[in-house]
Structures are given as structure tokens and as C-alpha cells.
Amino acid sequence: MSAAPREVVIRGSRVALARFRESDIEAVHTFASDPVVCRFTGWGPNTLDETRAFVADAVQRNSDRYDLAVLRADEVIGSGSVWTTSPAH
């Protein structure tokens, strides 16, 4: 049984941004648990439970935040988030 096609939000020539899926936990944990990847972030390195919580939250469709998977050749290699801090601005 094959997975449903991923909902791609933006596709560029080398990478795409797409909605996360629950099945992305392992791929996300590969980069989110790496101290080198996380050295300049405000999070991580993640435990597996932290990664599971992030992906579960990212799968939710919030009206004030987009958490998107960065894909290269349909493989999750990173993440990006965009959110509103002030609806008035």
C-alpha cells in the first residue's frame, strides 16, 4: 500500500516545502537530534519524544502558524516555520 501523495505547498528547482506527515518522525529526528544541526537554533538536540511531539504539532493545521517540511527529492531534510506574532502588523 503506497502513501497518499504529499501536499506540497511550494516547489522550487532543488527543494520543496510540504505539509508534515506522521510518518516523517524518523527523518525529522535524523536532523533534529544532531548537535551540529541544532547548534544555532533555540531548540534541540531533540529526544525522540520531543521529535514526536514536534511532528504531531506540525501535522495540526493551525491558522496562525505553518510548520513545513523541507524536501529534496521527496526526502525530508529539514523544516521551516512561519507564524504571526501580531495580527495587527
PyMOL Python script that loads the backbone (N, CA, C, O; Angstrom):
from pymol import cmd

cmd.read_pdbstr("""\
ATOM      1  N   MET A   1       0.841  -1.173   0.000  1.00  0.00           N
ATOM      2  CA  MET A   1       0.000   0.000   0.000  1.00  0.00           C
ATOM      3  C   MET A   1       0.890   1.241   0.000  1.00  0.00           C
ATOM      4  O   MET A   1       1.723   1.401   0.891  1.00  0.00           O
ATOM      5  N   SER A   2       0.724   2.106  -0.975  1.00  0.00           N
ATOM      6  CA  SER A   2       1.554   3.303  -1.057  1.00  0.00           C
ATOM      7  C   SER A   2       0.892   4.445  -0.299  1.00  0.00           C
ATOM      8  O   SER A   2      -0.329   4.489  -0.148  1.00  0.00           O
ATOM      9  N   ALA A   3       1.726   5.366   0.174  1.00  0.00           N
ATOM     10  CA  ALA A   3       1.223   6.517   0.912  1.00  0.00           C
ATOM     11  C   ALA A   3       0.557   7.485  -0.054  1.00  0.00           C
ATOM     12  O   ALA A   3       0.884   7.531  -1.240  1.00  0.00           O
ATOM     13  N   ALA A   4      -0.377   8.250   0.475  1.00  0.00           N
ATOM     14  CA  ALA A   4      -1.024   9.286  -0.336  1.00  0.00           C
ATOM     15  C   ALA A   4       0.017  10.313  -0.748  1.00  0.00           C
ATOM     16  O   ALA A   4       0.995  10.522  -0.029  1.00  0.00           O
ATOM     17  N   PRO A   5      -0.174  10.955  -1.887  1.00  0.00           N
ATOM     18  CA  PRO A   5       0.784  11.987  -2.304  1.00  0.00           C
ATOM     19  C   PRO A   5       0.903  13.082  -1.243  1.00  0.00           C
ATOM     20  O   PRO A   5      -0.080  13.468  -0.612  1.00  0.00           O
ATOM     21  N   ARG A   6       2.113  13.565  -1.068  1.00  0.00           N
ATOM     22  CA  ARG A   6       2.377  14.618  -0.080  1.00  0.00           C
ATOM     23  C   ARG A   6       1.826  15.945  -0.598  1.00  0.00           C
ATOM     24  O   ARG A   6       1.920  16.246  -1.789  1.00  0.00           O
ATOM     25  N   GLU A   7       1.251  16.732   0.306  1.00  0.00           N
ATOM     26  CA  GLU A   7       0.735  18.049  -0.047  1.00  0.00           C
ATOM     27  C   GLU A   7       1.894  19.042  -0.101  1.00  0.00           C
ATOM     28  O   GLU A   7       2.347  19.532   0.933  1.00  0.00           O
ATOM     29  N   VAL A   8       2.365  19.332  -1.298  1.00  0.00           N
ATOM     30  CA  VAL A   8       3.462  20.277  -1.498  1.00  0.00           C
ATOM     31  C   VAL A   8       2.878  21.684  -1.553  1.00  0.00           C
ATOM     32  O   VAL A   8       1.926  21.944  -2.289  1.00  0.00           O
ATOM     33  N   VAL A   9       3.458  22.583  -0.771  1.00  0.00           N
ATOM     34  CA  VAL A   9       2.996  23.961  -0.708  1.00  0.00           C
ATOM     35  C   VAL A   9       3.745  24.821  -1.720  1.00  0.00           C
ATOM     36  O   VAL A   9       3.143  25.634  -2.421  1.00  0.00           O
ATOM     37  N   ILE A  10       5.059  24.636  -1.792  1.00  0.00           N
ATOM     38  CA  ILE A  10       5.910  25.372  -2.730  1.00  0.00           C
ATOM     39  C   ILE A  10       6.937  24.410  -3.292  1.00  0.00           C
ATOM     40  O   ILE A  10       7.550  23.648  -2.545  1.00  0.00           O
ATOM     41  N   ARG A  11       7.131  24.437  -4.611  1.00  0.00           N
ATOM     42  CA  ARG A  11       8.144  23.590  -5.235  1.00  0.00           C
ATOM     43  C   ARG A  11       9.118  24.469  -5.994  1.00  0.00           C
ATOM     44  O   ARG A  11       8.729  25.254  -6.859  1.00  0.00           O
ATOM     45  N   GLY A  12      10.400  24.325  -5.655  1.00  0.00           N
ATOM     46  CA  GLY A  12      11.449  25.031  -6.368  1.00  0.00           C
ATOM     47  C   GLY A  12      12.209  24.062  -7.246  1.00  0.00           C
ATOM     48  O   GLY A  12      11.810  22.904  -7.378  1.00  0.00           O
ATOM     49  N   SER A  13      13.296  24.512  -7.849  1.00  0.00           N
ATOM     50  CA  SER A  13      14.062  23.637  -8.729  1.00  0.00           C
ATOM     51  C   SER A  13      14.865  22.591  -7.959  1.00  0.00           C
ATOM     52  O   SER A  13      15.170  21.528  -8.501  1.00  0.00           O
ATOM     53  N   ARG A  14      15.216  22.879  -6.689  1.00  0.00           N
ATOM     54  CA  ARG A  14      16.036  21.939  -5.912  1.00  0.00           C
ATOM     55  C   ARG A  14      15.354  21.416  -4.660  1.00  0.00           C
ATOM     56  O   ARG A  14      15.627  20.293  -4.236  1.00  0.00           O
ATOM     57  N   VAL A  15      14.478  22.202  -4.062  1.00  0.00           N
ATOM     58  CA  VAL A  15      13.789  21.785  -2.847  1.00  0.00           C
ATOM     59  C   VAL A  15      12.319  22.151  -2.935  1.00  0.00           C
ATOM     60  O   VAL A  15      11.902  22.946  -3.778  1.00  0.00           O
ATOM     61  N   ALA A  16      11.547  21.549  -2.041  1.00  0.00           N
ATOM     62  CA  ALA A  16      10.116  21.854  -1.942  1.00  0.00           C
ATOM     63  C   ALA A  16       9.763  22.007  -0.471  1.00  0.00           C
ATOM     64  O   ALA A  16      10.452  21.477   0.401  1.00  0.00           O
ATOM     65  N   LEU A  17       8.687  22.733  -0.204  1.00  0.00           N
ATOM     66  CA  LEU A  17       8.127  22.848   1.133  1.00  0.00           C
ATOM     67  C   LEU A  17       6.783  22.137   1.103  1.00  0.00           C
ATOM     68  O   LEU A  17       5.967  22.357   0.208  1.00  0.00           O
ATOM     69  N   ALA A  18       6.566  21.279   2.098  1.00  0.00           N
ATOM     70  CA  ALA A  18       5.354  20.467   2.114  1.00  0.00           C
ATOM     71  C   ALA A  18       4.837  20.301   3.531  1.00  0.00           C
ATOM     72  O   ALA A  18       5.562  20.524   4.502  1.00  0.00           O
ATOM     73  N   ARG A  19       3.592  19.912   3.637  1.00  0.00           N
ATOM     74  CA  ARG A  19       2.998  19.588   4.926  1.00  0.00           C
ATOM     75  C   ARG A  19       3.697  18.366   5.518  1.00  0.00           C
ATOM     76  O   ARG A  19       4.059  17.436   4.797  1.00  0.00           O
ATOM     77  N   PHE A  20       3.880  18.379   6.823  1.00  0.00           N
ATOM     78  CA  PHE A  20       4.428  17.206   7.506  1.00  0.00           C
ATOM     79  C   PHE A  20       3.398  16.096   7.546  1.00  0.00           C
ATOM     80  O   PHE A  20       2.193  16.337   7.489  1.00  0.00           O
ATOM     81  N   ARG A  21       3.901  14.865   7.647  1.00  0.00           N
ATOM     82  CA  ARG A  21       3.073  13.683   7.860  1.00  0.00           C
ATOM     83  C   ARG A  21       3.607  12.970   9.097  1.00  0.00           C
ATOM     84  O   ARG A  21       4.787  13.092   9.424  1.00  0.00           O
ATOM     85  N   GLU A  22       2.747  12.227   9.784  1.00  0.00           N
ATOM     86  CA  GLU A  22       3.168  11.456  10.957  1.00  0.00           C
ATOM     87  C   GLU A  22       4.338  10.536  10.619  1.00  0.00           C
ATOM     88  O   GLU A  22       5.187  10.278  11.472  1.00  0.00           O
ATOM     89  N   SER A  23       4.390  10.050   9.409  1.00  0.00           N
ATOM     90  CA  SER A  23       5.450   9.127   9.001  1.00  0.00           C
ATOM     91  C   SER A  23       6.816   9.810   8.857  1.00  0.00           C
ATOM     92  O   SER A  23       7.802   9.139   8.551  1.00  0.00           O
ATOM     93  N   ASP A  24       6.893  11.122   9.070  1.00  0.00           N
ATOM     94  CA  ASP A  24       8.154  11.860   8.947  1.00  0.00           C
ATOM     95  C   ASP A  24       8.997  11.837  10.219  1.00  0.00           C
ATOM     96  O   ASP A  24      10.094  12.395  10.229  1.00  0.00           O
ATOM     97  N   ILE A  25       8.526  11.219  11.274  1.00  0.00           N
ATOM     98  CA  ILE A  25       9.226  11.267  12.564  1.00  0.00           C
ATOM     99  C   ILE A  25      10.681  10.830  12.444  1.00  0.00           C
ATOM    100  O   ILE A  25      11.567  11.531  12.932  1.00  0.00           O
ATOM    101  N   GLU A  26      10.949   9.713  11.821  1.00  0.00           N
ATOM    102  CA  GLU A  26      12.329   9.219  11.719  1.00  0.00           C
ATOM    103  C   GLU A  26      13.221  10.200  10.950  1.00  0.00           C
ATOM    104  O   GLU A  26      14.344  10.480  11.370  1.00  0.00           O
ATOM    105  N   ALA A  27      12.725  10.714   9.837  1.00  0.00           N
ATOM    106  CA  ALA A  27      13.518  11.654   9.036  1.00  0.00           C
ATOM    107  C   ALA A  27      13.775  12.949   9.813  1.00  0.00           C
ATOM    108  O   ALA A  27      14.885  13.480   9.784  1.00  0.00           O
ATOM    109  N   VAL A  28      12.761  13.451  10.498  1.00  0.00           N
ATOM    110  CA  VAL A  28      12.923  14.678  11.287  1.00  0.00           C
ATOM    111  C   VAL A  28      13.920  14.432  12.418  1.00  0.00           C
ATOM    112  O   VAL A  28      14.778  15.272  12.689  1.00  0.00           O
ATOM    113  N   HIS A  29      13.804  13.294  13.068  1.00  0.00           N
ATOM    114  CA  HIS A  29      14.700  13.013  14.190  1.00  0.00           C
ATOM    115  C   HIS A  29      16.162  12.902  13.739  1.00  0.00           C
ATOM    116  O   HIS A  29      17.071  13.182  14.520  1.00  0.00           O
ATOM    117  N   THR A  30      16.387  12.505  12.512  1.00  0.00           N
ATOM    118  CA  THR A  30      17.754  12.427  11.994  1.00  0.00           C
ATOM    119  C   THR A  30      18.442  13.781  12.083  1.00  0.00           C
ATOM    120  O   THR A  30      19.594  13.852  12.512  1.00  0.00           O
ATOM    121  N   PHE A  31      17.766  14.855  11.690  1.00  0.00           N
ATOM    122  CA  PHE A  31      18.417  16.167  11.787  1.00  0.00           C
ATOM    123  C   PHE A  31      18.158  16.847  13.129  1.00  0.00           C
ATOM    124  O   PHE A  31      19.023  17.572  13.621  1.00  0.00           O
ATOM    125  N   ALA A  32      16.996  16.633  13.730  1.00  0.00           N
ATOM    126  CA  ALA A  32      16.652  17.340  14.969  1.00  0.00           C
ATOM    127  C   ALA A  32      17.421  16.829  16.186  1.00  0.00           C
ATOM    128  O   ALA A  32      17.456  17.499  17.218  1.00  0.00           O
ATOM    129  N   SER A  33      18.025  15.671  16.078  1.00  0.00           N
ATOM    130  CA  SER A  33      18.803  15.126  17.193  1.00  0.00           C
ATOM    131  C   SER A  33      20.301  15.345  17.011  1.00  0.00           C
ATOM    132  O   SER A  33      21.094  14.957  17.869  1.00  0.00           O
ATOM    133  N   ASP A  34      20.687  15.957  15.911  1.00  0.00           N
ATOM    134  CA  ASP A  34      22.101  16.172  15.601  1.00  0.00           C
ATOM    135  C   ASP A  34      22.580  17.495  16.215  1.00  0.00           C
ATOM    136  O   ASP A  34      22.093  18.559  15.832  1.00  0.00           O
ATOM    137  N   PRO A  35      23.530  17.441  17.165  1.00  0.00           N
ATOM    138  CA  PRO A  35      24.011  18.668  17.807  1.00  0.00           C
ATOM    139  C   PRO A  35      24.595  19.684  16.824  1.00  0.00           C
ATOM    140  O   PRO A  35      24.491  20.889  17.057  1.00  0.00           O
ATOM    141  N   VAL A  36      25.200  19.228  15.745  1.00  0.00           N
ATOM    142  CA  VAL A  36      25.768  20.152  14.755  1.00  0.00           C
ATOM    143  C   VAL A  36      24.654  20.914  14.046  1.00  0.00           C
ATOM    144  O   VAL A  36      24.774  22.118  13.822  1.00  0.00           O
ATOM    145  N   VAL A  37      23.590  20.234  13.698  1.00  0.00           N
ATOM    146  CA  VAL A  37      22.463  20.882  13.031  1.00  0.00           C
ATOM    147  C   VAL A  37      21.798  21.901  13.958  1.00  0.00           C
ATOM    148  O   VAL A  37      21.369  22.963  13.506  1.00  0.00           O
ATOM    149  N   CYS A  38      21.713  21.587  15.224  1.00  0.00           N
ATOM    150  CA  CYS A  38      20.967  22.407  16.191  1.00  0.00           C
ATOM    151  C   CYS A  38      21.794  23.484  16.874  1.00  0.00           C
ATOM    152  O   CYS A  38      21.263  24.224  17.702  1.00  0.00           O
ATOM    153  N   ARG A  39      23.053  23.591  16.560  1.00  0.00           N
ATOM    154  CA  ARG A  39      23.931  24.471  17.340  1.00  0.00           C
ATOM    155  C   ARG A  39      23.525  25.944  17.314  1.00  0.00           C
ATOM    156  O   ARG A  39      23.844  26.670  18.256  1.00  0.00           O
ATOM    157  N   PHE A  40      22.845  26.403  16.291  1.00  0.00           N
ATOM    158  CA  PHE A  40      22.438  27.811  16.225  1.00  0.00           C
ATOM    159  C   PHE A  40      20.925  27.987  16.320  1.00  0.00           C
ATOM    160  O   PHE A  40      20.397  29.027  15.925  1.00  0.00           O
ATOM    161  N   THR A  41      20.229  26.986  16.835  1.00  0.00           N
ATOM    162  CA  THR A  41      18.771  27.068  16.971  1.00  0.00           C
ATOM    163  C   THR A  41      18.396  27.275  18.434  1.00  0.00           C
ATOM    164  O   THR A  41      19.227  27.108  19.327  1.00  0.00           O
ATOM    165  N   GLY A  42      17.173  27.629  18.663  1.00  0.00           N
ATOM    166  CA  GLY A  42      16.669  27.767  20.020  1.00  0.00           C
ATOM    167  C   GLY A  42      16.091  26.467  20.555  1.00  0.00           C
ATOM    168  O   GLY A  42      15.470  26.459  21.618  1.00  0.00           O
ATOM    169  N   TRP A  43      16.284  25.372  19.838  1.00  0.00           N
ATOM    170  CA  TRP A  43      15.780  24.056  20.236  1.00  0.00           C
ATOM    171  C   TRP A  43      16.852  23.012  19.974  1.00  0.00           C
ATOM    172  O   TRP A  43      17.849  23.287  19.307  1.00  0.00           O
ATOM    173  N   GLY A  44      16.644  21.829  20.493  1.00  0.00           N
ATOM    174  CA  GLY A  44      17.482  20.670  20.207  1.00  0.00           C
ATOM    175  C   GLY A  44      18.823  20.688  20.899  1.00  0.00           C
ATOM    176  O   GLY A  44      19.174  21.645  21.588  1.00  0.00           O
ATOM    177  N   PRO A  45      19.558  19.628  20.707  1.00  0.00           N
ATOM    178  CA  PRO A  45      19.155  18.411  20.008  1.00  0.00           C
ATOM    179  C   PRO A  45      17.962  17.737  20.699  1.00  0.00           C
ATOM    180  O   PRO A  45      17.889  17.664  21.926  1.00  0.00           O
ATOM    181  N   ASN A  46      17.050  17.257  19.887  1.00  0.00           N
ATOM    182  CA  ASN A  46      15.807  16.670  20.391  1.00  0.00           C
ATOM    183  C   ASN A  46      15.976  15.234  20.843  1.00  0.00           C
ATOM    184  O   ASN A  46      16.779  14.475  20.301  1.00  0.00           O
ATOM    185  N   THR A  47      15.186  14.881  21.864  1.00  0.00           N
ATOM    186  CA  THR A  47      14.985  13.475  22.190  1.00  0.00           C
ATOM    187  C   THR A  47      13.948  12.955  21.192  1.00  0.00           C
ATOM    188  O   THR A  47      13.301  13.741  20.500  1.00  0.00           O
ATOM    189  N   LEU A  48      13.793  11.652  21.118  1.00  0.00           N
ATOM    190  CA  LEU A  48      12.783  11.090  20.220  1.00  0.00           C
ATOM    191  C   LEU A  48      11.387  11.556  20.629  1.00  0.00           C
ATOM    192  O   LEU A  48      10.555  11.823  19.761  1.00  0.00           O
ATOM    193  N   ASP A  49      11.115  11.659  21.920  1.00  0.00           N
ATOM    194  CA  ASP A  49       9.804  12.145  22.372  1.00  0.00           C
ATOM    195  C   ASP A  49       9.567  13.593  21.946  1.00  0.00           C
ATOM    196  O   ASP A  49       8.448  13.946  21.572  1.00  0.00           O
ATOM    197  N   GLU A  50      10.594  14.432  21.996  1.00  0.00           N
ATOM    198  CA  GLU A  50      10.460  15.825  21.548  1.00  0.00           C
ATOM    199  C   GLU A  50      10.186  15.889  20.047  1.00  0.00           C
ATOM    200  O   GLU A  50       9.379  16.700  19.592  1.00  0.00           O
ATOM    201  N   THR A  51      10.861  15.032  19.283  1.00  0.00           N
ATOM    202  CA  THR A  51      10.616  14.987  17.840  1.00  0.00           C
ATOM    203  C   THR A  51       9.201  14.531  17.546  1.00  0.00           C
ATOM    204  O   THR A  51       8.530  15.109  16.691  1.00  0.00           O
ATOM    205  N   ARG A  52       8.738  13.501  18.242  1.00  0.00           N
ATOM    206  CA  ARG A  52       7.356  13.032  18.053  1.00  0.00           C
ATOM    207  C   ARG A  52       6.358  14.145  18.348  1.00  0.00           C
ATOM    208  O   ARG A  52       5.389  14.322  17.610  1.00  0.00           O
ATOM    209  N   ALA A  53       6.590  14.900  19.430  1.00  0.00           N
ATOM    210  CA  ALA A  53       5.690  15.997  19.795  1.00  0.00           C
ATOM    211  C   ALA A  53       5.709  17.093  18.732  1.00  0.00           C
ATOM    212  O   ALA A  53       4.663  17.644  18.388  1.00  0.00           O
ATOM    213  N   PHE A  54       6.898  17.409  18.211  1.00  0.00           N
ATOM    214  CA  PHE A  54       7.000  18.432  17.162  1.00  0.00           C
ATOM    215  C   PHE A  54       6.213  18.010  15.924  1.00  0.00           C
ATOM    216  O   PHE A  54       5.423  18.791  15.394  1.00  0.00           O
ATOM    217  N   VAL A  55       6.425  16.780  15.465  1.00  0.00           N
ATOM    218  CA  VAL A  55       5.741  16.321  14.251  1.00  0.00           C
ATOM    219  C   VAL A  55       4.232  16.272  14.482  1.00  0.00           C
ATOM    220  O   VAL A  55       3.465  16.668  13.605  1.00  0.00           O
ATOM    221  N   ALA A  56       3.798  15.795  15.641  1.00  0.00           N
ATOM    222  CA  ALA A  56       2.361  15.748  15.934  1.00  0.00           C
ATOM    223  C   ALA A  56       1.763  17.153  15.889  1.00  0.00           C
ATOM    224  O   ALA A  56       0.673  17.350  15.352  1.00  0.00           O
ATOM    225  N   ASP A  57       2.476  18.127  16.453  1.00  0.00           N
ATOM    226  CA  ASP A  57       2.006  19.514  16.435  1.00  0.00           C
ATOM    227  C   ASP A  57       2.037  20.081  15.013  1.00  0.00           C
ATOM    228  O   ASP A  57       1.121  20.800  14.614  1.00  0.00           O
ATOM    229  N   ALA A  58       3.075  19.764  14.255  1.00  0.00           N
ATOM    230  CA  ALA A  58       3.216  20.280  12.893  1.00  0.00           C
ATOM    231  C   ALA A  58       2.135  19.739  11.961  1.00  0.00           C
ATOM    232  O   ALA A  58       1.729  20.416  11.016  1.00  0.00           O
ATOM    233  N   VAL A  59       1.674  18.526  12.228  1.00  0.00           N
ATOM    234  CA  VAL A  59       0.625  17.925  11.395  1.00  0.00           C
ATOM    235  C   VAL A  59      -0.704  18.665  11.595  1.00  0.00           C
ATOM    236  O   VAL A  59      -1.530  18.722  10.683  1.00  0.00           O
ATOM    237  N   GLN A  60      -0.903  19.231  12.791  1.00  0.00           N
ATOM    238  CA  GLN A  60      -2.107  20.016  13.062  1.00  0.00           C
ATOM    239  C   GLN A  60      -2.109  21.241  12.151  1.00  0.00           C
ATOM    240  O   GLN A  60      -1.057  21.830  11.904  1.00  0.00           O
ATOM    241  N   ARG A  61      -3.241  21.612  11.667  1.00  0.00           N
ATOM    242  CA  ARG A  61      -3.323  22.800  10.810  1.00  0.00           C
ATOM    243  C   ARG A  61      -3.747  23.990  11.646  1.00  0.00           C
ATOM    244  O   ARG A  61      -4.936  24.200  11.885  1.00  0.00           O
ATOM    245  N   ASN A  62      -2.784  24.757  12.082  1.00  0.00           N
ATOM    246  CA  ASN A  62      -3.061  25.950  12.873  1.00  0.00           C
ATOM    247  C   ASN A  62      -3.243  27.142  11.943  1.00  0.00           C
ATOM    248  O   ASN A  62      -2.603  27.227  10.896  1.00  0.00           O
ATOM    249  N   SER A  63      -4.108  28.045  12.328  1.00  0.00           N
ATOM    250  CA  SER A  63      -4.364  29.207  11.478  1.00  0.00           C
ATOM    251  C   SER A  63      -3.289  30.279  11.629  1.00  0.00           C
ATOM    252  O   SER A  63      -3.178  31.163  10.780  1.00  0.00           O
ATOM    253  N   ASP A  64      -2.494  30.213  12.700  1.00  0.00           N
ATOM    254  CA  ASP A  64      -1.502  31.259  12.936  1.00  0.00           C
ATOM    255  C   ASP A  64      -0.068  30.795  12.740  1.00  0.00           C
ATOM    256  O   ASP A  64       0.861  31.563  12.991  1.00  0.00           O
ATOM    257  N   ARG A  65       0.137  29.554  12.296  1.00  0.00           N
ATOM    258  CA  ARG A  65       1.497  29.036  12.160  1.00  0.00           C
ATOM    259  C   ARG A  65       1.544  27.950  11.079  1.00  0.00           C
ATOM    260  O   ARG A  65       0.658  27.100  10.988  1.00  0.00           O
ATOM    261  N   TYR A  66       2.594  28.003  10.272  1.00  0.00           N
ATOM    262  CA  TYR A  66       2.862  26.952   9.300  1.00  0.00           C
ATOM    263  C   TYR A  66       4.192  26.301   9.662  1.00  0.00           C
ATOM    264  O   TYR A  66       5.225  26.970   9.698  1.00  0.00           O
ATOM    265  N   ASP A  67       4.167  25.013   9.926  1.00  0.00           N
ATOM    266  CA  ASP A  67       5.385  24.220  10.091  1.00  0.00           C
ATOM    267  C   ASP A  67       5.473  23.339   8.853  1.00  0.00           C
ATOM    268  O   ASP A  67       4.600  22.507   8.610  1.00  0.00           O
ATOM    269  N   LEU A  68       6.533  23.526   8.074  1.00  0.00           N
ATOM    270  CA  LEU A  68       6.641  22.833   6.794  1.00  0.00           C
ATOM    271  C   LEU A  68       7.920  22.011   6.720  1.00  0.00           C
ATOM    272  O   LEU A  68       8.961  22.403   7.246  1.00  0.00           O
ATOM    273  N   ALA A  69       7.820  20.874   6.062  1.00  0.00           N
ATOM    274  CA  ALA A  69       8.972  20.019   5.812  1.00  0.00           C
ATOM    275  C   ALA A  69       9.720  20.535   4.596  1.00  0.00           C
ATOM    276  O   ALA A  69       9.108  20.912   3.597  1.00  0.00           O
ATOM    277  N   VAL A  70      11.032  20.553   4.678  1.00  0.00           N
ATOM    278  CA  VAL A  70      11.878  20.888   3.530  1.00  0.00           C
ATOM    279  C   VAL A  70      12.245  19.565   2.874  1.00  0.00           C
ATOM    280  O   VAL A  70      12.806  18.681   3.522  1.00  0.00           O
ATOM    281  N   LEU A  71      11.932  19.428   1.596  1.00  0.00           N
ATOM    282  CA  LEU A  71      12.155  18.174   0.866  1.00  0.00           C
ATOM    283  C   LEU A  71      13.201  18.357  -0.223  1.00  0.00           C
ATOM    284  O   LEU A  71      13.252  19.388  -0.893  1.00  0.00           O
ATOM    285  N   ARG A  72      14.028  17.342  -0.383  1.00  0.00           N
ATOM    286  CA  ARG A  72      14.922  17.247  -1.536  1.00  0.00           C
ATOM    287  C   ARG A  72      14.671  15.856  -2.106  1.00  0.00           C
ATOM    288  O   ARG A  72      14.870  14.854  -1.419  1.00  0.00           O
ATOM    289  N   ALA A  73      14.243  15.797  -3.336  1.00  0.00           N
ATOM    290  CA  ALA A  73      13.907  14.526  -3.987  1.00  0.00           C
ATOM    291  C   ALA A  73      12.926  13.728  -3.126  1.00  0.00           C
ATOM    292  O   ALA A  73      13.093  12.522  -2.943  1.00  0.00           O
ATOM    293  N   ASP A  74      11.910  14.400  -2.604  1.00  0.00           N
ATOM    294  CA  ASP A  74      10.851  13.809  -1.774  1.00  0.00           C
ATOM    295  C   ASP A  74      11.343  13.236  -0.452  1.00  0.00           C
ATOM    296  O   ASP A  74      10.625  12.462   0.181  1.00  0.00           O
ATOM    297  N   GLU A  75      12.548  13.597  -0.018  1.00  0.00           N
ATOM    298  CA  GLU A  75      13.091  13.180   1.278  1.00  0.00           C
ATOM    299  C   GLU A  75      13.100  14.396   2.209  1.00  0.00           C
ATOM    300  O   GLU A  75      13.545  15.475   1.818  1.00  0.00           O
ATOM    301  N   VAL A  76      12.609  14.221   3.438  1.00  0.00           N
ATOM    302  CA  VAL A  76      12.612  15.304   4.411  1.00  0.00           C
ATOM    303  C   VAL A  76      14.047  15.538   4.878  1.00  0.00           C
ATOM    304  O   VAL A  76      14.689  14.638   5.421  1.00  0.00           O
ATOM    305  N   ILE A  77      14.544  16.766   4.658  1.00  0.00           N
ATOM    306  CA  ILE A  77      15.916  17.099   5.049  1.00  0.00           C
ATOM    307  C   ILE A  77      15.970  18.265   6.032  1.00  0.00           C
ATOM    308  O   ILE A  77      17.046  18.616   6.516  1.00  0.00           O
ATOM    309  N   GLY A  78      14.824  18.866   6.329  1.00  0.00           N
ATOM    310  CA  GLY A  78      14.800  19.997   7.245  1.00  0.00           C
ATOM    311  C   GLY A  78      13.381  20.456   7.478  1.00  0.00           C
ATOM    312  O   GLY A  78      12.419  19.825   7.039  1.00  0.00           O
ATOM    313  N   SER A  79      13.269  21.576   8.184  1.00  0.00           N
ATOM    314  CA  SER A  79      11.957  22.134   8.459  1.00  0.00           C
ATOM    315  C   SER A  79      12.051  23.657   8.472  1.00  0.00           C
ATOM    316  O   SER A  79      13.120  24.239   8.654  1.00  0.00           O
ATOM    317  N   GLY A  80      10.913  24.263   8.277  1.00  0.00           N
ATOM    318  CA  GLY A  80      10.810  25.710   8.342  1.00  0.00           C
ATOM    319  C   GLY A  80       9.476  26.083   8.932  1.00  0.00           C
ATOM    320  O   GLY A  80       8.489  25.373   8.741  1.00  0.00           O
ATOM    321  N   SER A  81       9.432  27.184   9.644  1.00  0.00           N
ATOM    322  CA  SER A  81       8.202  27.628  10.269  1.00  0.00           C
ATOM    323  C   SER A  81       7.978  29.109   9.990  1.00  0.00           C
ATOM    324  O   SER A  81       8.919  29.901   9.946  1.00  0.00           O
ATOM    325  N   VAL A  82       6.731  29.457   9.806  1.00  0.00           N
ATOM    326  CA  VAL A  82       6.323  30.839   9.628  1.00  0.00           C
ATOM    327  C   VAL A  82       5.109  31.039  10.525  1.00  0.00           C
ATOM    328  O   VAL A  82       4.182  30.230  10.514  1.00  0.00           O
ATOM    329  N   TRP A  83       5.117  32.140  11.316  1.00  0.00           N
ATOM    330  CA  TRP A  83       3.996  32.394  12.191  1.00  0.00           C
ATOM    331  C   TRP A  83       3.780  33.880  12.361  1.00  0.00           C
ATOM    332  O   TRP A  83       4.634  34.702  12.029  1.00  0.00           O
ATOM    333  N   THR A  84       2.611  34.200  12.890  1.00  0.00           N
ATOM    334  CA  THR A  84       2.229  35.574  13.132  1.00  0.00           C
ATOM    335  C   THR A  84       2.503  35.913  14.598  1.00  0.00           C
ATOM    336  O   THR A  84       2.105  35.169  15.495  1.00  0.00           O
ATOM    337  N   THR A  85       3.172  37.018  14.836  1.00  0.00           N
ATOM    338  CA  THR A  85       3.381  37.466  16.204  1.00  0.00           C
ATOM    339  C   THR A  85       2.399  38.561  16.587  1.00  0.00           C
ATOM    340  O   THR A  85       2.141  38.785  17.770  1.00  0.00           O
ATOM    341  N   SER A  86       1.845  39.250  15.577  1.00  0.00           N
ATOM    342  CA  SER A  86       0.878  40.311  15.832  1.00  0.00           C
ATOM    343  C   SER A  86      -0.102  40.376  14.663  1.00  0.00           C
ATOM    344  O   SER A  86       0.278  40.796  13.570  1.00  0.00           O
ATOM    345  N   PRO A  87      -1.342  39.975  14.867  1.00  0.00           N
ATOM    346  CA  PRO A  87      -2.315  40.047  13.778  1.00  0.00           C
ATOM    347  C   PRO A  87      -2.496  41.451  13.206  1.00  0.00           C
ATOM    348  O   PRO A  87      -2.846  41.606  12.036  1.00  0.00           O
ATOM    349  N   ALA A  88      -2.259  42.467  14.025  1.00  0.00           N
ATOM    350  CA  ALA A  88      -2.406  43.843  13.561  1.00  0.00           C
ATOM    351  C   ALA A  88      -1.272  44.277  12.645  1.00  0.00           C
ATOM    352  O   ALA A  88      -1.441  45.208  11.857  1.00  0.00           O
ATOM    353  N   HIS A  89      -0.130  43.626  12.732  1.00  0.00           N
ATOM    354  CA  HIS A  89       1.017  44.028  11.935  1.00  0.00           C
ATOM    355  C   HIS A  89       1.416  42.965  10.948  1.00  0.00           C
ATOM    356  O   HIS A  89       2.372  43.150  10.194  1.00  0.00           O
TER     357      HIS A  89
END
""", "prot")
cmd.dss("prot")
cmd.show_as("cartoon", "prot")
cmd.util.cbc("prot")
cmd.orient("prot")
